[in-house]
Amino acid sequence: MTPSWALPTANSVGSAGIDALKLHQAPYNLTGKKIAIGQVEVGRPAQFGWDKAAQQPKFKLEQIFYQNGFAKANTNVEQHATMVASVMISGDKRYPGVAPGARLYASAVGLPRVAGQEEECLSTQHVANQNGGDVRAINLSFGEPLDRDPRVGAKLDGNALFTQCLDWSARVHNVMYSVAGNQGKGGISIPTDNYNGINVAYSTLRQGIYRKLDFANLSEAPIGTAKSIENREINVGNRRSIGLVAPGGNLRLYNFAGKATLVNGTSFAAPHVTGTVALLQEFGDRQLRQKQQLSIAVRPHWSLDARRHQVMKAVLLNSADKIQDAGDGLRLGMTRTLLAKNNRDWTESAVDRDRQIPLDYQLGAGQLNAFRAYQQFSPGQYSEALPVPAIGWDYRSVNTGEYRDYFLDRPVVANSWVSITLAWDRLVELQDTNGNGEYDLGEKFRDRGLNQLDLYLMRADENNPDRSIWSSVSPVDSVQHIFHQIRDPGKYKIRVYFRRAVNLPRQDYALAWWTVPAK
């Protein structure tokens, strides 16, 4: 057996991983400065100068809690939570975090014998309310086993209390939730059946870069001997669980003793996503400040919509790596080909053939790439009122039975790929029995369901969606995603269509697109 110290390692924050270190440097200078993010786990990270377990000041926490109250020194401190926090905000030069300048608020739920889904919801809400209610993303590198759910015949149908709490909080508190994907061994399946966050699987190193899904992640639809276990860990029906992949194998992180140790798992992949949100949000806030200082005419494409969690979700998914670019830009400059467990890539799965499947079972939309997410986000917001550039995003609303067409302002190059992502929320409401506007122990949530929005890629002069070049029309997912090769050059448009209302007749959505324009 190869000794652990001899296993291959690479910096997951650098070009071998999510390529965030580039954003730390000039001319970008993005570290997540002043951006509030959160962390909720069974335990909490150690705070230097407060907890004896914190040997070295690798990072500084903004505040620490136990559920919805202040934490006590040396209680509920956990090495796992400390390592997860370091992925997000470590200031160590050797093993830097994704967003070392971010403000991290962390809460411990407590051990399972004293805490369950109600306390998990209470803790999450408390973190979401920090920083004056302005926390942009919360990391959940833990979960609840399905066999502990009190519902009779409990399934991963999105209606466990903690899952409903997450979807409610994402909408009410405007938080982007990054959730550690279940690893296929009967562990943390709740709240991986959420709609409004992003579940994260983990990749490991191959040829010195993070490009292969680790075998510990969930697999395809369960068959054979694994079916009895994995059937309880995959969402009911055809709804996909994984949204993104991020590095999580062979990471070197500091333990309580201040020594670097190797770790693996989705727990350490999810905080890469949370930290990336902080980098993007720092950039967005910078654009908003410059818009105020200059004029709307100079910065017309930035508004508070840049802070919407749906926008972050669409941007992160749409910019993910799937298949490596050959250097001609036709594959949108993607940096690697991400491989599933059986060594197939994203284009070799059912998702490339079935318009009702927006995301791959194992790979989601691909692997997180922080620099490409910046490239996706930085052009700014464009409405359908005028032709839109080759890369951009929007946050808008559409009425039942109506659509919005986004006409690309330049022809698309032949044989290039197009990436488009549409994201919106399931509507979950709090049954607020005492009327205080907050979740309290004993209260429940009401699932109002998911409206169906469809996504089409069409020729600019075509109006019949049945003759679209490609589409994403899942009736069960809160994401539609297109990654498709354009054979013929010419003018194209993107259509967002509100097909079916289950709750409200008007639906907010976020849209992100990336195309290759003709010169």
ABEGO torsion letter per residue (X at the ends): XBBAAABBBBBAABAABAGAAAAABOAAGBAGBGBBBBBBBABBBBBBGABAABABBABBBABBBBEABBBBBGBGBBAAAAAAAAAAABABAABBBABAABBBBBBBAEBAAABBAAAAAAAAAAAAABGGGBBABBBBABBBBAAABABBGBBBAGABAAAAAAAAAAAAAGBBBBBBBBAGAGBBAOAAABAABBBBBBBBBBGGBBABBBAABBBBBBBEAAAAAAAAABBBEABBABABBBBABGBBBBBAAGBBBBBBEAAAAAAAAAAAAAAAAAAAAAAAAAAAABBAAABAABBAAAABAAAAAAAAAAABBABBBAGAGAAGGBABBBBBAAGBBAAABAAAABAABABBAAAEAEBBBAAAAAAAAAAEBBBAABBBBABEBBBBBBBBGBBBBBBBABBBBBGBBBBBBBBBBBBBBBBBAAGAGBBBBGBBBBBAEBBBBBBBBBBAABABAAABABBBABAABABBBBBBBBABBEBBBBBBBBABBABBABBBBBBBBBBBBBX
